[in-house]
Amino acid sequence: MTRLTTAEKILRAAHKLFERGGADAVTMRRVAEAVGITPMAIYRHFPTRDALLKRLSDDSFNAVAHEWEARRAGHPDVLTRLMALAEPYLDYALAHPHLFDHAFSVRRDDARRYPEDFRAGLSPTFNVALAAVIEGMAKGVLKQDDPHDVTMALWAQQHGLIALYRAGRFSYDEAQFRAFYKQSIGRLIDGLKA
């Protein structure tokens, strides 16, 4: 078994704290206690608390992107693939609400901005969905349009539904909401078909 580096231990401890209590729960003192080091030792690996939180957020984006890429690879049909990409986003939001909020819902100075950052390919999650949309348009399966704007519309639909569900705006239980979510995304994709 490979031993974790101090930086990896710090990230694991910070991740656990984040999962339980959100960004406010991640203090250098709490992380240090969990790792068994002094708070000042953390600064050798992460210059600020914000840098540590940014790393957690970036790791979250990369984990979601990896899951999306795995699902994308398993579906040769572009329409099925677009539907399959909606599932891990919902799964992540419900399983990791604090990380999801920090990564996708909380205003942050370092957050990517549409359209510049997304058109520059800086969003690992967006890029996976964008590739499917571009492929769908190239194959004539989806209507010709700006693929970035179409991908953002798909993401906004997913995110909006999740935000409303998590805010208690649906009377559905989780299974009912999942079915509604899937139907809603399906309706949107149907409207994009060529």
Secondary structure, DSSP 8 states (H G I E B T S, - for coil): -----HHHHHHHHHHHHHHHH-GGG--HHHHHHHHTS-HHHHTTT-SSHHHHHHHHHHHHHHHHHHHHHHHHHT--SHHHHHHHHHHHHHHHHHH-HHHHIIIIIS--TTS--TTHHHHTT--HHHHHHHHHHHHHHHTTSB--S-HHHHHHHHHHHHHHHHHHHHTT-----HHHHHHHHHHHHHHHHHHHB-
